[in-house]
Amino acid sequence: MAEILQRDGTWTFDGDTLRLTPGRDKSVSLLRKTLGELAVPLGALAGISFEQGRKSGRLRLRLRDGSDPLLQATGGRLTDTDDPYQLSVDADRYGVAEYFVDEIRNALLLDEVPTDAVDTYLLTGPAVPLSVSAGDGTASFDGDRVRLEWNWKTEDAKAAAGARTLSLTDIAAVEWHPSVGLENGHLRFTVRNAPTKAPPKYDPNSVELWGFKKDPLMALVAAAVQARLPHPAAAAPQELTPPPSPRDRAAPEEDHDALLRRLRELGDLHRSGVLTDEEFTLAKQAVLKRL
């Protein structure tokens, strides 16, 4: 057995399964603490690496594409802090980390584990029932149904329809996007036979996210639903996803008018009590730096 214990968490490998347990240190993210321990079968791993730094290093796991519903639902948009497949390593434990990497790599070679994509989930996803309140609503999932309930910050046109209950059989896809720069994030459910192009602020099947502490927890709801949907590779084996165009990859243009609109929006959120004085000051300073 190989094991490495850090303030960031503990990783243990018994030859068949890698157990990732988040630490209790205050630096450990809310998402990782809420997700809890992960059991990663050896067959789900595509590789492991260790990066050394002057003061600390980082262990990184690479999973086979399609093996984890959390990575599928978030599409690589988790930050390093929230990524459960990374572990910060203190400089005095570099030797242990290198030994740990060798043990994993040897096991992958001995078991001849392939590194190609899979068409079935090899991890179970977050446990249910699960309920998260963030942004303009609360998303709950019991394994069969998603319920979306709105709060006083929800746009009137969206809240007027009342709470939404979506059966798992009615959901075609789920996606989570974090708030980035001037763009708000969202948790969105694509409902069969009811496509919508409405922004998340007005979409009754979406929760709009503004970049606050609990936003990443919505990724757990997305992952729990994703784990129970047909696997994308199994559902459409012949369908190839085209690479994103340069326009899709481009960051949104932060022109002067957009920054001014963002400042007005932040002011409205502050006056209505959504943002605290400290949150408003930090957000305003970040926008003013771009002017």
Secondary structure, DSSP 4 states (H G I P E B T S, - for coil): -EEEEETTEEEEE-SSEEEEEE--STTS-HHHHHH--EEEEGGGEEEEEEE--SSEEEEEEEEPTTS-HHHHHHTT---TTT-TTEEEEEGGGHHHHHHHHHHHHHHHHHTT---S--SS-SS--S-SSEEEEETTEEEEE-SSEEEEEE-TTS-HHHHTT--EEEEGGGEEEEEEE--BTTB-EEEEEEETT------TTT-TTEEEE-S-TTGGGHHHHHHHHHTTSPPHHHH-TT--PPPPPHHHHSPPP--HHHHHHHHHHHHHHHHTTSS-HHHHHHHHHHHHTT-
